[in-house]
Each structure stands twice: as C-alpha cells, then as structure tokens.
Amino acid sequence: MIDIRIINTKNRIGMINALKTKPLNEVTTKDIIEVAKVSRKAFYTYYNDQNDLLFEIENAMISDLVEGMKKDREAVAQLDDAATHVEIAKLADQAFVETVKACAKHREVTRILLSANDDINFLSNIKTAVYKELLARAPKLVAANDPSVQNLKKQLSVRIPLDYLFEIYVGLMVNIIQHWLTSKDPISG
C-alpha cells in the first residue's frame, strides 16, 4: 500500500523544485511529476492540477503563520490597559517568537513563492493574515488614554486614517518577513 504522506511530500518537493527553475505560470503538472518521480496516476489521485497542489502548500504555510501569530498574541495580551510605549516596545521580543518559528519552518518554500517566480496571491494571503492579526492586537498596542498618544495627536497636523496606518504596518511586517527570508537568517539562529 502506498503511503499518501510520501506521495504528497514528493509532490510538494516536485512543485518547489520546479519553481526553482521556472516561473509559476510556466510550471506544468508534467514538470512536477518528473521532478517528484511519481506517476501521473499518483499525482491525480490527490490533486486536480498544479494549482491544487500550490494551494495546499501555501495554506500550510499561512496556517502555521496564523497559529504562530495567535500564540505570540498571548504575550501582548499580558499588557494591562495602562501599558506605556516603553513596556510595549520591551514586549517586542516575546511578541514575535512563534511567528518567526512558523516562518522558519517554511523558509525555503516561502522564499521561493515570494521570489521572482512567485505567486502574487500568496503575498496577498500573507498580508491578509498579518492584517487580521494586527486588528486582534490593536486594542492592546494602542493605548488611547496614554497621555503621550493624546499629545502626539494634538501635535500632528496630518491625520492619517486608521486603514492607512494598518496598511503601512502590514506592509512593513511583510517586508520584514521578505527581508528575513532572503537574508542569512540573523534573528532565528
């Protein structure tokens, strides 16, 4: 009896290795089957096409990222409502440990999917996950009653809408993830 886990692992490896040499829109099922060294029947038993396999690979990474961010949110939840910006900043190390672990688990795959051979939908899905996490953390990270926040609001002549601030934050987080993926791994080792 053939083990489904072995076939699926071979197919994932085949897809990733095919993406190392070709852009996503040029990768065919035949490429994956040849690289994975599985039969067409074995491939099509578990997947409709290469997009189905790609969807599975991306969803595994996004799921682990979301779970990591949820675990990290527990550190943020420890803040009381009167936390200062200094206390929030000190929490930064704890607030991203599991997120970095999730990214490290899928580092090679994510690096390939965010490279020149990328899937733009994958980047959009990462942004959506980070955005949702930011919404969940926002009440603890923005101490609206903090006098320094109130003073800052008074001093700023430009008022940036909240959705723009979120987009800036999400963009920065995704850029940090992309930078980390292409760097020599200075923070998780």
MODELLER restraints for C-alpha pairs under 7 A, 6 or more apart:
rsr = mdl.restraints
at = mdl.atoms
rsr.add(forms.Gaussian(group=physical.xy_distance, feature=features.Distance(at['CA:10:A'], at['CA:36:A']), mean=5.00, stdev=0.5))
rsr.add(forms.Gaussian(group=physical.xy_distance, feature=features.Distance(at['CA:11:A'], at['CA:32:A']), mean=6.62, stdev=0.5))
rsr.add(forms.Gaussian(group=physical.xy_distance, feature=features.Distance(at['CA:11:A'], at['CA:36:A']), mean=5.44, stdev=0.5))
rsr.add(forms.Gaussian(group=physical.xy_distance, feature=features.Distance(at['CA:12:A'], at['CA:57:A']), mean=6.97, stdev=0.5))
rsr.add(forms.Gaussian(group=physical.xy_distance, feature=features.Distance(at['CA:13:A'], at['CA:36:A']), mean=6.38, stdev=0.5))
rsr.add(forms.Gaussian(group=physical.xy_distance, feature=features.Distance(at['CA:14:A'], at['CA:32:A']), mean=4.66, stdev=0.5))
rsr.add(forms.Gaussian(group=physical.xy_distance, feature=features.Distance(at['CA:14:A'], at['CA:33:A']), mean=6.71, stdev=0.5))
rsr.add(forms.Gaussian(group=physical.xy_distance, feature=features.Distance(at['CA:14:A'], at['CA:35:A']), mean=4.81, stdev=0.5))
rsr.add(forms.Gaussian(group=physical.xy_distance, feature=features.Distance(at['CA:14:A'], at['CA:36:A']), mean=4.18, stdev=0.5))
rsr.add(forms.Gaussian(group=physical.xy_distance, feature=features.Distance(at['CA:15:A'], at['CA:32:A']), mean=5.14, stdev=0.5))
rsr.add(forms.Gaussian(group=physical.xy_distance, feature=features.Distance(at['CA:16:A'], at['CA:109:A']), mean=6.56, stdev=0.5))
rsr.add(forms.Gaussian(group=physical.xy_distance, feature=features.Distance(at['CA:18:A'], at['CA:27:A']), mean=6.51, stdev=0.5))
rsr.add(forms.Gaussian(group=physical.xy_distance, feature=features.Distance(at['CA:18:A'], at['CA:31:A']), mean=6.38, stdev=0.5))
rsr.add(forms.Gaussian(group=physical.xy_distance, feature=features.Distance(at['CA:18:A'], at['CA:32:A']), mean=6.22, stdev=0.5))
rsr.add(forms.Gaussian(group=physical.xy_distance, feature=features.Distance(at['CA:18:A'], at['CA:35:A']), mean=6.96, stdev=0.5))
rsr.add(forms.Gaussian(group=physical.xy_distance, feature=features.Distance(at['CA:19:A'], at['CA:27:A']), mean=6.85, stdev=0.5))
rsr.add(forms.Gaussian(group=physical.xy_distance, feature=features.Distance(at['CA:19:A'], at['CA:112:A']), mean=6.92, stdev=0.5))
rsr.add(forms.Gaussian(group=physical.xy_distance, feature=features.Distance(at['CA:19:A'], at['CA:117:A']), mean=6.44, stdev=0.5))
rsr.add(forms.Gaussian(group=physical.xy_distance, feature=features.Distance(at['CA:20:A'], at['CA:112:A']), mean=6.72, stdev=0.5))
rsr.add(forms.Gaussian(group=physical.xy_distance, feature=features.Distance(at['CA:22:A'], at['CA:117:A']), mean=6.51, stdev=0.5))
rsr.add(forms.Gaussian(group=physical.xy_distance, feature=features.Distance(at['CA:23:A'], at['CA:117:A']), mean=3.98, stdev=0.5))
rsr.add(forms.Gaussian(group=physical.xy_distance, feature=features.Distance(at['CA:23:A'], at['CA:118:A']), mean=6.85, stdev=0.5))
rsr.add(forms.Gaussian(group=physical.xy_distance, feature=features.Distance(at['CA:24:A'], at['CA:117:A']), mean=5.51, stdev=0.5))
rsr.add(forms.Gaussian(group=physical.xy_distance, feature=features.Distance(at['CA:24:A'], at['CA:118:A']), mean=6.25, stdev=0.5))
rsr.add(forms.Gaussian(group=physical.xy_distance, feature=features.Distance(at['CA:24:A'], at['CA:119:A']), mean=6.65, stdev=0.5))
rsr.add(forms.Gaussian(group=physical.xy_distance, feature=features.Distance(at['CA:28:A'], at['CA:50:A']), mean=6.66, stdev=0.5))
rsr.add(forms.Gaussian(group=physical.xy_distance, feature=features.Distance(at['CA:29:A'], at['CA:49:A']), mean=6.36, stdev=0.5))
rsr.add(forms.Gaussian(group=physical.xy_distance, feature=features.Distance(at['CA:29:A'], at['CA:50:A']), mean=5.41, stdev=0.5))
rsr.add(forms.Gaussian(group=physical.xy_distance, feature=features.Distance(at['CA:33:A'], at['CA:39:A']), mean=6.51, stdev=0.5))
rsr.add(forms.Gaussian(group=physical.xy_distance, feature=features.Distance(at['CA:33:A'], at['CA:40:A']), mean=6.55, stdev=0.5))
rsr.add(forms.Gaussian(group=physical.xy_distance, feature=features.Distance(at['CA:47:A'], at['CA:53:A']), mean=6.13, stdev=0.5))
rsr.add(forms.Gaussian(group=physical.xy_distance, feature=features.Distance(at['CA:58:A'], at['CA:122:A']), mean=6.68, stdev=0.5))
rsr.add(forms.Gaussian(group=physical.xy_distance, feature=features.Distance(at['CA:61:A'], at['CA:106:A']), mean=6.22, stdev=0.5))
rsr.add(forms.Gaussian(group=physical.xy_distance, feature=features.Distance(at['CA:62:A'], at['CA:126:A']), mean=6.60, stdev=0.5))
rsr.add(forms.Gaussian(group=physical.xy_distance, feature=features.Distance(at['CA:64:A'], at['CA:102:A']), mean=5.54, stdev=0.5))
rsr.add(forms.Gaussian(group=physical.xy_distance, feature=features.Distance(at['CA:65:A'], at['CA:99:A']), mean=5.94, stdev=0.5))
rsr.add(forms.Gaussian(group=physical.xy_distance, feature=features.Distance(at['CA:65:A'], at['CA:102:A']), mean=5.26, stdev=0.5))
rsr.add(forms.Gaussian(group=physical.xy_distance, feature=features.Distance(at['CA:65:A'], at['CA:103:A']), mean=6.59, stdev=0.5))
rsr.add(forms.Gaussian(group=physical.xy_distance, feature=features.Distance(at['CA:66:A'], at['CA:129:A']), mean=6.41, stdev=0.5))
rsr.add(forms.Gaussian(group=physical.xy_distance, feature=features.Distance(at['CA:68:A'], at['CA:98:A']), mean=4.47, stdev=0.5))
rsr.add(forms.Gaussian(group=physical.xy_distance, feature=features.Distance(at['CA:68:A'], at['CA:99:A']), mean=4.43, stdev=0.5))
rsr.add(forms.Gaussian(group=physical.xy_distance, feature=features.Distance(at['CA:68:A'], at['CA:102:A']), mean=5.89, stdev=0.5))
rsr.add(forms.Gaussian(group=physical.xy_distance, feature=features.Distance(at['CA:69:A'], at['CA:98:A']), mean=6.53, stdev=0.5))
rsr.add(forms.Gaussian(group=physical.xy_distance, feature=features.Distance(at['CA:69:A'], at['CA:99:A']), mean=5.18, stdev=0.5))
rsr.add(forms.Gaussian(group=physical.xy_distance, feature=features.Distance(at['CA:69:A'], at['CA:133:A']), mean=6.85, stdev=0.5))
rsr.add(forms.Gaussian(group=physical.xy_distance, feature=features.Distance(at['CA:71:A'], at['CA:98:A']), mean=6.48, stdev=0.5))
rsr.add(forms.Gaussian(group=physical.xy_distance, feature=features.Distance(at['CA:72:A'], at['CA:94:A']), mean=6.82, stdev=0.5))
rsr.add(forms.Gaussian(group=physical.xy_distance, feature=features.Distance(at['CA:72:A'], at['CA:95:A']), mean=4.75, stdev=0.5))
rsr.add(forms.Gaussian(group=physical.xy_distance, feature=features.Distance(at['CA:72:A'], at['CA:96:A']), mean=5.74, stdev=0.5))
rsr.add(forms.Gaussian(group=physical.xy_distance, feature=features.Distance(at['CA:72:A'], at['CA:97:A']), mean=6.65, stdev=0.5))
rsr.add(forms.Gaussian(group=physical.xy_distance, feature=features.Distance(at['CA:72:A'], at['CA:98:A']), mean=5.89, stdev=0.5))
rsr.add(forms.Gaussian(group=physical.xy_distance, feature=features.Distance(at['CA:72:A'], at['CA:99:A']), mean=6.92, stdev=0.5))
rsr.add(forms.Gaussian(group=physical.xy_distance, feature=features.Distance(at['CA:73:A'], at['CA:95:A']), mean=6.39, stdev=0.5))
rsr.add(forms.Gaussian(group=physical.xy_distance, feature=features.Distance(at['CA:73:A'], at['CA:137:A']), mean=6.72, stdev=0.5))
rsr.add(forms.Gaussian(group=physical.xy_distance, feature=features.Distance(at['CA:75:A'], at['CA:94:A']), mean=6.21, stdev=0.5))
rsr.add(forms.Gaussian(group=physical.xy_distance, feature=features.Distance(at['CA:75:A'], at['CA:95:A']), mean=5.73, stdev=0.5))
rsr.add(forms.Gaussian(group=physical.xy_distance, feature=features.Distance(at['CA:76:A'], at['CA:95:A']), mean=6.28, stdev=0.5))
rsr.add(forms.Gaussian(group=physical.xy_distance, feature=features.Distance(at['CA:76:A'], at['CA:140:A']), mean=6.78, stdev=0.5))
rsr.add(forms.Gaussian(group=physical.xy_distance, feature=features.Distance(at['CA:77:A'], at['CA:140:A']), mean=6.81, stdev=0.5))
rsr.add(forms.Gaussian(group=physical.xy_distance, feature=features.Distance(at['CA:79:A'], at['CA:140:A']), mean=6.75, stdev=0.5))
rsr.add(forms.Gaussian(group=physical.xy_distance, feature=features.Distance(at['CA:81:A'], at['CA:140:A']), mean=6.74, stdev=0.5))
rsr.add(forms.Gaussian(group=physical.xy_distance, feature=features.Distance(at['CA:81:A'], at['CA:143:A']), mean=6.68, stdev=0.5))
rsr.add(forms.Gaussian(group=physical.xy_distance, feature=features.Distance(at['CA:82:A'], at['CA:143:A']), mean=6.83, stdev=0.5))
rsr.add(forms.Gaussian(group=physical.xy_distance, feature=features.Distance(at['CA:88:A'], at['CA:141:A']), mean=6.87, stdev=0.5))
rsr.add(forms.Gaussian(group=physical.xy_distance, feature=features.Distance(at['CA:100:A'], at['CA:188:A']), mean=6.84, stdev=0.5))
rsr.add(forms.Gaussian(group=physical.xy_distance, feature=features.Distance(at['CA:107:A'], at['CA:181:A']), mean=6.30, stdev=0.5))
rsr.add(forms.Gaussian(group=physical.xy_distance, feature=features.Distance(at['CA:111:A'], at['CA:181:A']), mean=5.65, stdev=0.5))
rsr.add(forms.Gaussian(group=physical.xy_distance, feature=features.Distance(at['CA:111:A'], at['CA:182:A']), mean=6.88, stdev=0.5))
rsr.add(forms.Gaussian(group=physical.xy_distance, feature=features.Distance(at['CA:112:A'], at['CA:118:A']), mean=6.73, stdev=0.5))
rsr.add(forms.Gaussian(group=physical.xy_distance, feature=features.Distance(at['CA:113:A'], at['CA:119:A']), mean=5.89, stdev=0.5))
rsr.add(forms.Gaussian(group=physical.xy_distance, feature=features.Distance(at['CA:114:A'], at['CA:123:A']), mean=6.92, stdev=0.5))
rsr.add(forms.Gaussian(group=physical.xy_distance, feature=features.Distance(at['CA:127:A'], at['CA:170:A']), mean=6.33, stdev=0.5))
rsr.add(forms.Gaussian(group=physical.xy_distance, feature=features.Distance(at['CA:127:A'], at['CA:174:A']), mean=6.63, stdev=0.5))
rsr.add(forms.Gaussian(group=physical.xy_distance, feature=features.Distance(at['CA:130:A'], at['CA:170:A']), mean=6.13, stdev=0.5))
rsr.add(forms.Gaussian(group=physical.xy_distance, feature=features.Distance(at['CA:131:A'], at['CA:170:A']), mean=5.85, stdev=0.5))
